[in-house]
Structure formats: C-alpha cells, structure tokens
Amino acid sequence: MAYRRLLAATLICSAVLLAPALTPTHTLAQNHPTARQLFDQAVQLYTDGDLAAAQKAFRRIDPLQLDKQQRLVMYETIQNIDRQLRRESNPKQILDSAQSAHNTGKLSQAKALYQSVVSHPAASAQQKEKATAGLAEVKRRLNVELTRARNTIDEAATDIRAERYRAAERKLRQIKEARLDLGWFENERIDRQLMIISEKLASRPAIPTPTAPTSTTTAQQQQQQPVEPPTPTTPRQTPQVLTRQQQREMAQREREL
C-alpha cells in the first residue's frame, strides 16, 4: 500500500515537472509570431479594412527582421493607415479616396476604404450603397488578378525547370511589384523561386565579352597575309617609222620583182 502511494506521488511530480516540456510547439509559435507572420497578418487586416488592428500589428514588427521590399510596404501602409484614420470622421472623403484608388488600379487600398464607408456609423444610405457597389467590383477584379498572378507563378516555375531563368525572374518581379494580397503560401513560393533563380544565375560561368580588334592587331594580320606576285605585262610593240631613203629602196626592190 505504501509502495502504491509512493508510486502515485512520483508520477504526479513527474507530470508537473514535464508539463512545460510537453507544451505544443504551435502554441509557443502563436504566442511569439515571427516578423513575417506579423507582416502577413497586418497586410491582411489592412486589406480587410480593419485599419486600427492593422496599425497595431504593424507596430509590433521589428523592421530589421524584414527584407527591404517588405519594409517599404510596411512604411507606406502605415502612412496610408494614419491618413485614413485622420479622415475617418468624414465618410464622404473616405468614399472619394476609395473611388480614386479604384480608378487608379490600387484595388487593395480601394477595398479597405470601401469597407470603412460600409461600416462607418455616420455614412448615409446612399454613401453605403455606393461603397457596397464599389466593393463588389473591386473584389471581382481582385479575384481575376489573383488568378492571373497564380497562373504566372506556375509559368515561372515551368521557366525555371526549362532553365529560362531571366524570363521567370521578370514574371515574379512583376507580381511582387503589383503588391497583391496573395497570402503567405504564394508569397513563400515567389521568394523560394527567386532564391533558386539567384543561385542558378550565380553558378553560371561568365560569358566573355567580345573585344574589337586594335590597330596593332589589324596591322599584324595584314603583314601575315601572303603577298601576290605582280602579273607580268606584255611589252607593247611600237610601229617602226621608215625614212624616205628606206622607202625608195623598198620601192626599187618591188619594181625589180
């Protein structure tokens, strides 16, 4: 009996001591997300129109843990959020900004602004109706562009397998410059493919650049060329001019004949 109580106490102590080690890894990762995870979350919140939450998520990011392009996107988005939050008291200005972004092709920004108007407590029914219509059109265009972008990523993967690295790089750069909300998975595909392209191009041997021949080289080549002998010319025969005496003698001989 005493042995059982001792064994139970030992198991309880072991469970208490091992509990921290048995904590799931994903739980710890959720409590301490990476800078890239926070960046993706903030961009998604901004796209969804939750400007306050997006601003809070961006403020939690250590910029040094992002690459140059991500830092640029983060700073520009924070500035846009600040401007929008300052104008948030006027739904008309938000709607005007949404329509301007829509017309200039800034679809993600237009989507967030339209959503702000739809959820704005001071917006009129007419303003919300316009914002809802604009939001539907923006989502439709975004779906088309997202589909096109994913197809382009697949084409870039085909180019990489065929060793058309420059063509693949151009396609992937164009997608990144469009700043579409492709999600974490597609963004990882783009970054991974760009890394492969960089490694492949770096491993290629350098192609020597042809140089123009110098004047010294040209002169040497001319000296090495065989010289053809001059073509002999036949001397011209000049007609013989007879004196008068010679003419008389020839006439005399003809008469004698």
C-alpha positions as CSV (number, residue, x, y, z in Angstrom):
1,M,0.0,0.0,0.0
2,A,2.8,2.4,0.9
3,Y,4.5,1.4,-2.3
4,R,1.5,2.4,-4.4
5,R,1.2,5.8,-2.7
6,L,4.9,6.4,-3.3
7,L,4.5,5.4,-7.0
8,A,1.5,7.7,-7.4
9,A,3.3,10.6,-5.8
10,T,6.3,10.0,-8.1
11,L,4.0,10.1,-11.3
12,I,2.3,13.3,-10.2
13,C,5.6,15.0,-9.6
14,S,6.9,13.8,-13.0
15,A,3.8,15.1,-14.7
16,V,4.2,18.6,-13.1
17,L,7.9,18.8,-14.0
18,L,7.4,17.6,-17.6
19,A,4.3,19.8,-18.3
20,P,6.3,22.8,-19.7
21,A,8.3,20.5,-22.0
22,L,5.1,18.9,-23.3
23,T,3.6,22.2,-24.3
24,P,2.8,22.1,-28.1
25,T,5.2,23.9,-30.3
26,H,2.5,25.6,-32.3
27,T,1.1,27.2,-29.1
28,L,4.5,28.8,-28.4
29,A,4.7,30.0,-32.0
30,Q,1.3,31.6,-31.7
31,N,2.4,33.5,-28.6
32,H,5.7,34.6,-30.3
33,P,4.9,35.0,-34.1
34,T,7.8,35.9,-36.4
35,A,8.1,39.3,-38.1
36,R,7.0,37.7,-41.4
37,Q,3.9,36.3,-39.8
38,L,3.0,39.6,-38.2
39,F,3.6,41.3,-41.6
40,D,1.2,39.0,-43.4
41,Q,-1.3,39.4,-40.6
42,A,-1.1,43.2,-40.7
43,V,-1.4,43.3,-44.5
44,Q,-4.5,41.0,-44.3
45,L,-6.1,43.2,-41.7
46,Y,-5.4,46.3,-43.8
47,T,-6.9,44.6,-46.9
48,D,-10.0,43.7,-44.9
49,G,-10.4,47.3,-43.8
50,D,-9.6,46.9,-40.1
51,L,-7.2,49.8,-40.1
52,A,-6.8,50.1,-36.3
53,A,-5.9,46.4,-35.9
54,A,-3.6,46.6,-38.9
55,Q,-1.8,49.6,-37.4
56,K,-1.4,47.7,-34.1
57,A,0.0,44.6,-35.9
58,F,2.5,46.7,-37.9
59,R,3.7,48.4,-34.7
60,R,4.6,45.1,-33.3
61,I,7.0,44.2,-36.1
62,D,10.8,44.6,-35.9
63,P,11.6,46.2,-39.3
64,L,15.2,44.7,-39.2
65,Q,13.7,41.2,-39.5
66,L,12.1,42.1,-42.8
67,D,13.7,42.4,-46.2
68,K,13.9,45.8,-48.0
69,Q,10.8,45.3,-50.1
70,Q,8.7,44.3,-47.0
71,R,10.0,47.3,-45.0
72,L,9.0,49.6,-47.8
73,V,5.5,48.1,-48.0
74,M,5.1,48.4,-44.2
75,Y,6.1,52.1,-44.0
76,E,3.9,53.1,-46.9
77,T,0.9,51.1,-45.5
78,I,1.4,52.7,-42.0
79,Q,1.3,56.1,-43.6
80,N,-1.8,55.3,-45.6
81,I,-3.5,54.0,-42.4
82,D,-2.6,57.2,-40.5
83,R,-4.0,59.4,-43.2
84,Q,-7.2,57.3,-43.4
85,L,-7.7,57.2,-39.7
86,R,-7.4,61.0,-39.6
87,R,-10.1,61.3,-42.2
88,E,-12.3,58.6,-40.8
89,S,-14.7,61.1,-39.3
90,N,-15.8,62.2,-42.8
91,P,-17.3,59.3,-44.8
92,K,-17.5,61.4,-47.9
93,Q,-13.8,61.9,-48.0
94,I,-13.3,58.2,-47.4
95,L,-15.6,57.3,-50.3
96,D,-13.8,59.8,-52.6
97,S,-10.5,58.3,-51.7
98,A,-11.9,54.8,-52.3
99,Q,-13.1,55.8,-55.7
100,S,-9.8,57.5,-56.6
101,A,-7.9,54.4,-55.5
102,H,-10.3,52.2,-57.5
103,N,-9.9,54.3,-60.7
104,T,-6.1,54.2,-60.4
105,G,-5.9,50.5,-60.0
106,K,-5.0,50.4,-56.3
107,L,-7.5,47.7,-55.6
108,S,-6.4,46.6,-52.2
109,Q,-6.5,50.1,-50.9
110,A,-9.8,50.8,-52.5
111,K,-11.2,47.6,-50.9
112,A,-10.2,48.7,-47.4
113,L,-11.6,52.2,-47.9
114,Y,-14.9,51.0,-49.3
115,Q,-15.2,48.7,-46.3
116,S,-14.6,51.6,-44.0
117,V,-17.5,53.5,-45.6
118,V,-19.8,50.5,-45.3
119,S,-19.1,50.1,-41.6
120,H,-19.0,53.9,-40.9
121,P,-21.8,54.9,-38.5
122,A,-22.0,58.4,-40.0
123,A,-22.3,57.3,-43.6
124,S,-25.6,57.9,-45.3
125,A,-27.6,55.1,-47.0
126,Q,-26.6,56.5,-50.4
127,Q,-22.9,56.5,-49.5
128,K,-23.0,53.0,-48.2
129,E,-24.8,51.8,-51.3
130,K,-22.1,53.3,-53.5
131,A,-19.4,51.8,-51.3
132,T,-21.0,48.4,-51.4
133,A,-21.2,48.5,-55.2
134,G,-17.6,49.6,-55.5
135,L,-16.5,46.9,-53.0
136,A,-18.2,44.2,-55.1
137,E,-16.4,45.4,-58.3
138,V,-13.1,45.6,-56.5
139,K,-13.4,42.1,-55.2
140,R,-14.3,40.8,-58.6
141,R,-11.2,42.5,-60.2
142,L,-9.0,41.3,-57.4
143,N,-10.1,37.7,-57.9
144,V,-9.3,38.0,-61.6
145,E,-5.8,39.5,-60.8
146,L,-5.1,36.9,-58.1
147,T,-6.0,34.1,-60.5
148,R,-3.8,35.6,-63.2
149,A,-0.9,36.1,-60.7
150,R,-1.1,32.4,-59.5
151,N,-1.0,31.3,-63.1
152,T,2.0,33.5,-63.7
153,I,3.7,31.9,-60.7
154,D,3.1,28.5,-62.2
155,E,4.5,29.7,-65.6
156,A,7.6,31.0,-63.7
157,A,8.1,27.5,-62.2
158,T,7.9,26.0,-65.7
159,D,10.5,28.5,-66.9
160,I,12.8,27.6,-64.1
161,R,12.6,23.9,-64.9
162,A,13.4,24.8,-68.6
163,E,16.4,27.0,-67.4
164,R,14.7,30.2,-68.7
165,Y,15.8,32.0,-65.5
166,R,15.6,35.6,-66.7
167,A,12.1,35.1,-68.0
168,A,11.0,33.6,-64.8
169,E,12.6,36.4,-62.8
170,R,10.8,39.1,-64.8
171,K,7.4,37.4,-64.2
172,L,8.0,37.0,-60.4
173,R,9.2,40.6,-60.0
174,Q,6.1,41.9,-61.8
175,I,3.9,40.0,-59.3
176,K,5.8,41.4,-56.3
177,E,5.5,45.0,-57.7
178,A,1.8,44.6,-58.1
179,R,1.5,44.1,-54.3
180,L,-1.4,41.8,-54.5
181,D,-2.7,40.0,-51.3
182,L,-1.7,36.5,-52.4
183,G,-1.4,35.1,-48.9
184,W,1.5,33.5,-47.1
185,F,1.8,30.4,-49.2
186,E,2.0,32.1,-52.6
187,N,4.4,34.7,-51.3
188,E,6.6,31.9,-50.0
189,R,6.5,30.3,-53.5
190,I,7.7,33.6,-55.1
191,D,10.5,34.1,-52.6
192,R,11.6,30.5,-52.9
193,Q,11.6,30.6,-56.7
194,L,13.6,33.9,-56.7
195,M,16.1,32.4,-54.4
196,I,16.5,29.4,-56.8
197,I,16.9,31.8,-59.8
198,S,19.6,33.8,-57.9
199,E,21.6,30.6,-57.1
200,K,21.3,29.3,-60.7
201,L,22.4,32.6,-62.2
202,A,25.3,32.9,-59.8
203,S,26.5,29.4,-60.7
204,R,26.6,30.1,-64.4
205,P,30.0,30.7,-65.9
206,A,30.6,34.3,-67.1
207,I,30.3,34.8,-70.8
208,P,33.4,36.7,-72.2
209,T,32.6,39.9,-73.9
210,P,34.0,40.1,-77.5
211,T,36.5,42.9,-77.9
212,A,37.1,45.0,-81.0
213,P,40.4,44.4,-82.8
214,T,43.0,47.1,-82.1
215,S,45.0,48.9,-84.8
216,T,48.1,46.9,-83.9
217,T,46.3,43.6,-84.3
218,T,44.9,44.7,-87.7
219,A,48.4,45.7,-88.9
220,Q,49.8,42.3,-87.8
221,Q,47.1,40.5,-89.6
222,Q,47.8,42.5,-92.8
223,Q,51.5,41.6,-92.5
224,Q,50.7,37.9,-92.2
225,Q,48.6,37.9,-95.4
226,P,50.6,36.4,-98.4
227,V,51.6,39.0,-101.0
228,E,50.6,38.0,-104.5
229,P,53.4,38.5,-107.2
230,P,52.7,41.1,-109.8
231,T,51.2,40.0,-113.0
232,P,53.7,40.2,-115.9
233,T,52.7,42.6,-118.6
234,T,53.4,42.1,-122.3
235,P,55.6,44.9,-123.7
236,R,53.8,47.0,-126.3
237,Q,55.2,47.0,-129.8
238,T,55.6,50.4,-131.3
239,P,55.3,50.7,-135.1
240,Q,58.6,51.2,-137.0
241,V,58.9,54.6,-138.8
242,L,60.8,54.4,-142.2
243,T,62.9,57.2,-143.6
244,R,62.5,58.4,-147.2
245,Q,65.7,56.6,-148.3
246,Q,64.4,53.3,-146.9
247,Q,61.0,53.9,-148.6
248,R,62.8,54.5,-152.0
249,E,64.9,51.3,-151.7
250,M,61.8,49.3,-150.9
251,A,60.0,50.7,-153.9
252,Q,63.1,49.8,-156.1
253,R,63.1,46.2,-154.9
254,E,59.4,45.9,-155.6
255,R,59.9,47.1,-159.2
256,E,62.7,44.7,-159.7
257,L,60.5,41.8,-158.6
